[in-house]
Amino acid sequence: MKVAVIGASGYTGAELIALLCQHDKISICDLVVSENSESTGELFSTLHPKYLGICDLPLKAFSEQWFEQTVNEIDAVFFATPHEFSADWAHAFVEKGVKVFDLSGGFRLKNSDDYPKYYGFAHQHLSTLAQAQYGLAEWYADDIANSQIIAVPGCYPTASLLALKPIINQGLHLDNSLIVVNGISGVTGAGRKAALATSFNEVSLTPYNILQHRHQPEISQEAHAQVIFNPHLAPYKRGLLSTVTLPLNEGVTSADINQAFINAYKNTPLIRLVGAWPKIDNVAHTPFADLHWKVDEEKQVVVVSCAIDNLLKGAASQALQCANLSLGLPSHYSLIKNTLIKESLPKGAKV
């Protein structure tokens, strides 16, 4: 697969490029930055020195001329760009038969009316939006493999949905009950551009965008249930933790919940069912998601926590999972060497 990456200068783009360089069935043709970027012409490894000798390709400026010269030379394109940019340009690649993996939010929401409210622009390409497949790799593998445009999930929704879907899909939760999702992310989730609000000298553990965060409708859409999402910014670089609370149907037991998670993830090497509450340090710089839960049978409630690296499982490595599926490969191909992951299961779990 010959690919281009648009948005190569940011944190997510850099992580994606590093993963692509390790992949023996994908080759990078072009690395692209915005038309007016000061990085145009620099080597990728100059902008991101830790990749010196790994990727020394030059950064090209995006333009219509670049599109016309390149679109027939590539099989796929990755967008790690602002949301509106991918929403404006993805259709052009799709129409030329180029597969699109969009790491922005340009195609995640199916209801076009949600874009002005949550993303600040009106979506202009509704037919392409209708084609877009949500790219939660462990849950939609076949659809991802057969779709021309993939909306790679957001970081908070990835962790939240991995926690929610085994329970909701089995109908174990109480219908129309209040589902609460609390999320905490490091400052890389806000992107590479310098801003006072994400400066380490200014950041304290802080809730933000309560009841209006753009990931709330995304989580609700893919969970097929309404959630209350409470995001928090924390003073560390990378990693994300989501903790969800769900009321359960009468009579649902700990064993039922244990089995739901085992059934959902027994053949998914990047999902680790761990025996204690997950820690961000255990998943930072990895493509894994660590899950743990506890059931209160008296109150008929379950609490589930999921830890991921926001730049990897929450973005770049999940995009590569989607690309692997498109190539007919296991989704974890090139991401881990040993696919036999030993699970540490909660007490009472049965395989």
SEFIVO-336341 format. One record per residue (C-alpha): residue in one letter; chain; x, y, z. Coordinates in steps of 0.1 Angstrom, whole numbers, plus 5000, padded with zeros to 4 digits. Each point is the difference from the previous one (the first is absolute). Layout:
SEFIVO-336341
(rec A A (X Y Z)),
...
***
This chain:
SEFIVO-336341
(rec M A (5000 5000 5000)),
(rec K A (5015 5034 4989)),
(rec V A (4988 5028 5023)),
(rec A A (5002 5037 5007)),
(rec V A (4996 5016 5034)),
(rec I A (4984 5034 5001)),
(rec G A (5007 5018 5033)),
(rec A A (5035 4986 5006)),
(rec S A (5012 5027 5024)),
(rec G A (4977 4994 5029)),
(rec Y A (5003 4975 5029)),
(rec T A (4975 4975 4985)),
(rec G A (5015 5003 4965)),
(rec A A (5035 4993 5014)),
(rec E A (4989 4969 5019)),
(rec L A (4982 4987 4969)),
(rec I A (5030 5005 4978)),
(rec A A (5023 4982 5025)),
(rec L A (4976 4970 4999)),
(rec L A (4997 5001 4962)),
(rec C A (5038 4999 4997)),
(rec Q A (5001 4967 5019)),
(rec H A (4974 4984 4978)),
(rec D A (5013 4976 4973)),
(rec K A (4969 5002 4978)),
(rec I A (4995 5038 5000)),
(rec S A (5022 5026 4984)),
(rec I A (4998 5038 5006)),
(rec C A (5001 5019 4967)),
(rec D A (4994 5036 5014)),
(rec L A (4999 5018 5033)),
(rec V A (4978 5031 4997)),
(rec V A (4994 5031 5021)),
(rec S A (4977 5029 4996)),
(rec E A (5004 5024 4971)),
(rec N A (5015 5028 5021)),
(rec S A (5019 4979 5025)),
(rec E A (5034 5013 5011)),
(rec S A (5012 4964 4999)),
(rec T A (4996 4996 4962)),
(rec G A (5033 4987 4986)),
(rec E A (5014 4988 5033)),
(rec L A (5008 4964 5006)),
(rec F A (4976 4982 5022)),
(rec S A (5029 4990 5022)),
(rec T A (5010 5036 5004)),
(rec L A (4965 5009 5013)),
(rec H A (4999 4968 5022)),
(rec P A (5037 4992 5008)),
(rec K A (4993 4967 5017)),
(rec Y A (4992 4986 4966)),
(rec L A (5034 5008 4985)),
(rec G A (5010 4971 4979)),
(rec I A (4965 4985 5002)),
(rec C A (4982 5025 4978)),
(rec D A (5020 5027 4982)),
(rec L A (4974 5008 4973)),
(rec P A (4993 5037 4992)),
(rec L A (4968 5017 5009)),
(rec K A (4980 5012 4970)),
(rec A A (4973 5027 5000)),
(rec F A (4965 4990 4992)),
(rec S A (4985 5016 4969)),
(rec E A (4977 4991 4972)),
(rec Q A (5030 4995 4978)),
(rec W A (5015 4975 5025)),
(rec F A (4966 4982 5000)),
(rec E A (4999 4997 4962)),
(rec Q A (5036 4988 4998)),
(rec T A (4997 4974 5028)),
(rec V A (4965 4987 5002)),
(rec N A (5006 4974 4972)),
(rec E A (5032 4988 5016)),
(rec I A (4987 4989 5034)),
(rec D A (4976 4974 5013)),
(rec A A (4990 5017 5033)),
(rec V A (5003 5033 5019)),
(rec F A (5000 5007 5037)),
(rec F A (4986 5033 5012)),
(rec A A (5014 5013 5033)),
(rec T A (4987 5034 4994)),
(rec P A (4975 5025 5014)),
(rec H A (4964 4986 4997)),
(rec E A (4987 5024 4974)),
(rec F A (5030 4994 4977)),
(rec S A (4994 4962 4997)),
(rec A A (4963 5006 4997)),
(rec D A (5007 5022 4970)),
(rec W A (5026 4978 4982)),
(rec A A (4993 4964 5008)),
(rec H A (4973 4997 4974)),
(rec A A (5025 5010 4973)),
(rec F A (5022 4970 5008)),
(rec V A (4971 4976 5003)),
(rec E A (4988 5010 4966)),
(rec K A (5034 4991 4986)),
(rec G A (4999 4966 5016)),
(rec V A (5024 5008 5028)),
(rec K A (4991 4986 5034)),
(rec V A (4998 5026 5027)),
(rec F A (5009 4995 5037)),
(rec D A (4988 5032 5018)),
(rec L A (5014 5005 5035)),
(rec S A (4982 5033 5004)),
(rec G A (4963 5003 5009)),
(rec G A (4989 5009 4965)),
(rec F A (4980 4968 4995)),
(rec R A (4994 4985 5034)),
(rec L A (4964 5014 5005)),
(rec K A (4973 4986 4978)),
(rec N A (4976 5028 5006)),
(rec S A (5012 5029 4979)),
(rec D A (4980 5024 5022)),
(rec D A (5024 4993 5028)),
(rec Y A (5030 5015 4983)),
(rec P A (4991 5038 5004)),
(rec K A (4994 4994 5037)),
(rec Y A (5029 4978 5009)),
(rec Y A (5026 5008 4973)),
(rec G A (4991 5035 4989)),
(rec F A (4994 4994 4963)),
(rec A A (4973 4987 4977)),
(rec H A (5009 4967 4983)),
(rec Q A (5001 5005 4962)),
(rec H A (5004 4964 4989)),
(rec L A (4971 4981 5012)),
(rec S A (5003 4971 4976)),
(rec T A (5036 4994 5011)),
(rec L A (4988 5003 5037)),
(rec A A (4974 4973 4993)),
(rec Q A (5027 4977 4987)),
(rec A A (5023 5004 5030)),
(rec Q A (5005 4970 5022)),
(rec Y A (5008 5005 5037)),
(rec G A (5035 4985 5006)),
(rec L A (4998 4983 5034)),
(rec A A (5022 4972 4989)),
(rec E A (4990 4973 5025)),
(rec W A (4963 5004 4993)),
(rec Y A (4996 5008 4963)),
(rec A A (5028 4981 4983)),
(rec D A (4980 4987 4970)),
(rec D A (4984 5034 4992)),
(rec I A (5034 5017 5003)),
(rec A A (5016 4976 4976)),
(rec N A (4973 5006 4974)),
(rec S A (4995 5038 5003)),
(rec Q A (5017 5027 4980)),
(rec I A (5001 5027 5028)),
(rec I A (5007 4992 5036)),
(rec A A (4992 5025 5028)),
(rec V A (5026 4990 5026)),
(rec P A (4984 5005 5035)),
(rec G A (5010 5027 5024)),
(rec C A (5021 4992 5030)),
(rec Y A (4974 5004 5027)),
(rec P A (4974 4980 4980)),
(rec T A (5024 4972 4993)),
(rec A A (5006 4994 5037)),
(rec S A (4964 5006 5010)),
(rec L A (4985 4978 4973)),
(rec L A (5024 4971 5007)),
(rec A A (4987 5001 5036)),
(rec L A (4963 5005 4991)),
(rec K A (4993 4978 4969)),
(rec P A (5005 4965 5016)),
(rec I A (4973 5008 5025)),
(rec I A (4976 5020 4978)),
(rec N A (5002 4977 4970)),
(rec Q A (4989 4971 5023)),
(rec G A (4971 5020 5014)),
(rec L A (5013 4998 5035)),
(rec H A (4995 5036 5009)),
(rec L A (4968 5016 5011)),
(rec D A (4983 5017 4971)),
(rec N A (4996 5038 5001)),
(rec S A (5021 5002 5031)),
(rec L A (5027 5026 5007)),
(rec I A (5034 4989 4986)),
(rec V A (5029 5022 5012)),
(rec V A (5034 5001 4984)),
(rec N A (5028 5018 5017)),
(rec G A (5032 5005 4980)),
(rec I A (5035 5013 5008)),
(rec S A (5026 5008 4973)),
(rec G A (5035 5013 4998)),
(rec V A (5008 5033 4982)),
(rec T A (5010 4984 4967)),
(rec G A (4963 4995 4994)),
(rec A A (4998 5037 4993)),
(rec G A (5025 4998 4971)),
(rec R A (5035 5014 4994)),
(rec K A (4991 5037 4996)),
(rec A A (5012 5020 5030)),
(rec A A (4971 5014 5021)),
(rec L A (4999 5015 5035)),
(rec A A (4972 4976 5010)),
(rec T A (5022 4969 4994)),
(rec S A (5033 5014 5013)),
(rec F A (5014 4979 5028)),
(rec N A (5004 5031 5021)),
(rec E A (4962 5006 4998)),
(rec V A (4985 4966 4999)),
(rec S A (4984 4985 5031)),
(rec L A (4976 4971 5001)),
(rec T A (4969 5018 4986)),
(rec P A (4967 4990 4985)),
(rec Y A (4991 5017 4967)),
(rec N A (4973 5002 4974)),
(rec I A (4976 4983 5024)),
(rec L A (4967 4990 4982)),
(rec Q A (5012 5014 4967)),
(rec H A (5032 4981 4990)),
(rec R A (5000 4988 4964)),
(rec H A (5007 4965 5011)),
(rec Q A (4968 4996 5019)),
(rec P A (4978 4995 4969)),
(rec E A (5026 4977 4985)),
(rec I A (5000 4977 5031)),
(rec S A (4962 5001 5001)),
(rec Q A (4997 4992 4963)),
(rec E A (5022 4970 5001)),
(rec A A (4988 4987 5034)),
(rec H A (4964 5003 4988)),
(rec A A (4992 5016 5034)),
(rec Q A (5001 5035 5013)),
(rec V A (5030 5008 5022)),
(rec I A (5011 5029 5022)),
(rec F A (5037 5006 4992)),
(rec N A (5022 5019 5024)),
(rec P A (5035 5006 4986)),
(rec H A (5029 5012 5021)),
(rec L A (5035 5013 4991)),
(rec A A (5029 4989 5021)),
(rec P A (5036 5012 5003)),
(rec Y A (5018 4972 4982)),
(rec K A (5011 4994 4964)),
(rec R A (4981 4970 4987)),
(rec G A (4975 4973 5010)),
(rec L A (4963 5000 5006)),
(rec L A (4977 4983 5025)),
(rec S A (4962 4996 4996)),
(rec T A (4978 4987 5029)),
(rec V A (4964 4992 4992)),
(rec T A (4971 4993 5024)),
(rec L A (4970 4980 4987)),
(rec P A (4969 4988 5019)),
(rec L A (4993 4964 4993)),
(rec N A (4968 4980 4993)),
(rec E A (4986 4982 5030)),
(rec G A (5017 4967 5006)),
(rec V A (5032 5007 4980)),
(rec T A (5030 4986 5019)),
(rec S A (5037 5005 5001)),
(rec A A (5004 4967 4981)),
(rec D A (4978 5014 4972)),
(rec I A (5021 5031 4997)),
(rec N A (5032 4980 5001)),
(rec Q A (4988 4977 4972)),
(rec A A (4989 5029 4979)),
(rec F A (5035 5015 5000)),
(rec I A (5017 4967 4994)),
(rec N A (4977 4992 4971)),
(rec A A (5005 5035 4985)),
(rec Y A (5038 5000 5002)),
(rec K A (5013 4964 5001)),
(rec N A (5014 5004 4964)),
(rec T A (5012 5036 5002)),
(rec P A (5037 5001 5010)),
(rec L A (5001 5038 5005)),
(rec I A (4973 4999 5027)),
(rec R A (5013 4988 5033)),
(rec L A (4975 4990 5028)),
(rec V A (5021 5007 5031)),
(rec G A (4995 4990 5036)),
(rec A A (5003 5034 5016)),
(rec W A (4989 5036 4991)),
(rec P A (5020 5010 4970)),
(rec K A (5029 5025 5001)),
(rec I A (5009 5024 4972)),
(rec D A (5037 4992 5005)),
(rec N A (4993 4964 4989)),
(rec V A (4986 5011 4967)),
(rec A A (5019 5032 4991)),
(rec H A (5020 4996 4968)),
(rec T A (4982 4967 4992)),
(rec P A (4970 4990 4978)),
(rec F A (4983 4982 5028)),
(rec A A (4967 5007 5019)),
(rec D A (4998 4988 5036)),
(rec L A (4966 4993 5014)),
(rec H A (4988 4992 5035)),
(rec W A (4965 5000 5016)),
(rec K A (4981 4994 5032)),
(rec V A (4964 4991 5005)),
(rec D A (4978 5009 5031)),
(rec E A (4973 4974 4998)),
(rec E A (4981 5016 5028)),
(rec K A (4998 5034 4983)),
(rec Q A (4998 4984 4966)),
(rec V A (5028 5022 4986)),
(rec V A (5033 4994 4982)),
(rec V A (5030 5023 4998)),
(rec V A (5025 4994 4971)),
(rec S A (5034 5018 4995)),
(rec C A (5020 5000 4968)),
(rec A A (5035 5014 4996)),
(rec I A (5015 5007 4966)),
(rec D A (5028 5022 4984)),
(rec N A (4980 5029 4985)),
(rec L A (5024 5004 4971)),
(rec L A (5003 4963 4992)),
(rec K A (4969 4978 5008)),
(rec G A (4981 5033 5001)),
(rec A A (5012 5010 4965)),
(rec A A (5031 4988 4981)),
(rec S A (5002 4963 5008)),
(rec Q A (4962 4996 4996)),
(rec A A (5003 5017 4966)),
(rec L A (5027 4974 4991)),
(rec Q A (4977 4972 5013)),
(rec C A (4974 5012 4975)),
(rec A A (5026 5000 4972)),
(rec N A (5010 4965 5009)),
(rec L A (4964 4989 4997)),
(rec S A (4998 5016 4966)),
(rec L A (5030 4980 4989)),
(rec G A (4985 4967 5013)),
(rec L A (5024 4998 5029)),
(rec P A (4993 4995 5037)),
(rec S A (4993 5034 5015)),
(rec H A (5029 4998 5024)),
(rec Y A (5025 4992 4972)),
(rec S A (5034 5018 5005)),
(rec L A (4988 5015 5033)),
(rec I A (5010 4971 5023)),
(rec K A (5024 4971 4995)),
(rec N A (4983 4974 5021)),
(rec T A (4962 4996 4994)),
(rec L A (4996 4976 5029)),
(rec I A (4991 5025 5027)),
(rec K A (4995 4985 5035)),
(rec E A (4969 5015 5015)),
(rec S A (4997 5006 5037)),
(rec L A (4963 4996 5006)),
(rec P A (4978 5012 5029)),
(rec K A (4992 4975 5026)),
(rec G A (4972 4977 4989)),
(rec A A (5006 5004 4963)),
(rec K A (4997 4968 4979)),
(rec V A (5013 4994 4965)),
***
